[in-house]
């Protein structure tokens, strides 16, 4: 891969969002204002950094110090944080799934 872990925009189509998450890329939706500020910071300094804090769901423009909260589905957040795809998640919960199935019989 290219090492891209996050894509920041003011909007993503559902198909892109789902495909990105399935490929371990965070499609981070930020306000138009925040995205514009990121572009301005990059124009001033192409080496500027952006910090993503997945556990608390914030994105920070390190050039200005401004942070913004972002939304993410709890399941997909767990999978991204733990490097799990859907199959890995199911396999990790195999015992719980089998116990649930057994209780339903």
DATA-V951498 format. One line per field, one symbol per residue. ss: DSSP state (a for helix, b for strand, c for the rest). psi: psi as a letter, one per 30 degrees, with the letter a starting at -180 (. if undefined). burial: + if it has 24 or more other C-alpha atoms within 12 Angstrom, else -. Layout:
ss = ???
psi = ???
burial = ???
This chain:
ss = cccccbbbbccccaaaaaaaaacccbbbbccaaaaaaaaaaaaacccccbbbbccccbbbbcccccbbbccccaaaaaaaaacccaaaaaaacaaaaaaaaaaac
psi = afgkfkkklfkkleeeeeeeefghkjjjklleeeeeeeeeeeeejfgllkkkjeefhlkkjfeffklkklkkkeeeeeeefghkaeeeeeefgeeeeeeeeeff.
burial = -----++++-------+--+++++++++++---++-++-----------+++-+--+++++-----++-+-+---++-+++---+--------------------
